[in-house]
Each structure stands twice: as C-alpha cells, then as structure tokens.
Amino acid sequence: MSDEYEHTRDHIRATRGPFTDEEQRAAELELATLQADGHLLHLRASEGDPPTLEEWGTHYRRTAPLLVRLSLSNSARYEGMARVAVQKWREAEQLEVTAIAAVGTGEAVERWLADKGGDT
C-alpha cells in the first residue's frame, strides 16, 4: 500500500504542492472535523447502526488527500496517518465496486457486503 501512498503524494505534490502556513491551519481544522466524523462512524457501528460503504468511502475520500497534502509540510506528524488513510480509502473503493457488482448476484452476497461495510 505504500505505493498507493507514494503515488498519491507525488500527484498532490505535482498538482497542488504543500499548504501555505495559513492554508495549513485551515486544513488542520478541517482534519479535526473529519476525525470527529470518523469517530461518529465508528460509534454508530458499535451501536448496531453500521455506516454504509458509501459513507465510509466518502469519509476516506475526504480525509486521505488532506492528510497526504499535510504530510508534504510535516511528514513526521502526518505521514503515518496519511498512509493508513490512503490504504483505507483504497479498501473502501474496492468494497464499493464489489457491492455495485453484487447488486444482482443474490441476497447472500449482499448481506456479506453489508456486514463488511460496518467494519471498514
């Protein structure tokens, strides 16, 4: 998965570059909000209301690129979190694709995918 992280990092570096100091402060506030959202998704799952694959995918689609760009400015602080977020983002995308493909394949597969959705 580090290849995915490095590919994402190189793309963001080439297209957007690191944050300015002011942008970084705003990005860190956005990250705090996204981390709270992630906590709520996990809390819902633990209370028997698992988030959908789409909800997990959306969360990681927003979080991973932000963390990768933050890691351009402060790799010691953000690179580890960015690597995990990119991995989770890719896993969520794969599960979403699998769910879409399974739509007409039967209830057993759909139940299995629904069970996996709460554990992303």
N, C-alpha and C positions, 0 to 999 in steps of 0.2 A: 504494500500500500504506500510505501514511501515514494514510489514512482509517481503515483497519483498526486501526492502532496507536492512533489517537486515540479511536476508538470503544471499544476495549478499555480504554484508560487511563481514559476517562470513566466506564465501567461499574465498574471496580475502585475508582476514587476514590469513587463514589457508594455502593457496597455495602460496601466494606471499609476504605477510607482508607489513608493511609500507615502503615508499620510504626512501632511504638514503637522506642526505641533497643534494647531487649532483643530484640524480635522481629526487628529488622534484623540484629543479629549472628547470630541463628539462621538467618535467610534467606540471609545471605551464606555460611554454612557449607553450607547445602543447595545453593546455587548452585555452590559449588566441586565438590560431589559430582556435580551434573548436568553440569557442564563436563567432568569426568573421564569420565562415562558417554558423553557426546558424542564425546569423543576416542576412546574404545574402539570406538564405532560406525564412525567414520572409519577407524580402524586395521583393523578387520575387513574393511571394504570394500576397503582397499588390499591385503589379503592374500588376496583372492579369495573371501571369505565375506560377501557383502553383506547387511546387515541388511534385514529385511523392511520393507515400507511401514508395517506396524503398529508396529514398533519405532521407526521414525523419528517416526511420529505421536505415539506415547506420549512420546517424549523431548521433542518440542516442545510438547505439551500441558502438560507439567510445567514446562518452562523458561520459556516465553513469559509466562504470567501472573505468575510470580515476578519476572522481570525488569521487567515493567511496574510492578508494585507497588513494587519497589525504586526505580524511576525517579521515583516520586512524592516520595520523600525526597531523592534525589540524582540529579537529571536529568543533570548534567554527566558523571557516572560511568556511568550505566546506560541512558540513553535510546537511544543509538546501538545498543547490544546488544539492547535491547528491541524496537526497530523491526525489526531483522533477524530476531529470534526470532519475532515475530508474522508476518512475511512467510513464513518457513519453515513455521510452524505451519499457515497457510492453504494453502500449496502442498502440504504433506503431507496435509492433509484432502482436498484436491481429488484428489490421486493415489489416496488410499484409496477415495474414492467412484467414481473411474474404474475402479479394479481390481474393485470389487464389481460394477459394471455390466458388466464384461467377462467375468465368470465363465463365461457360456455362449456367448461370441461367437467362440471359436476359439483355437487354440494360438498363432498368430502374435501376436495382441493380448496374450495373457497373457505371452508371452516378452518383448515390448516393455516391458510394465509391470514385469516382474521386473528387467529391465536398468535401468529408470529408478529403481527402488527403492534401488539401491546408490549413487545419486548425489544424494540429497536434501540 
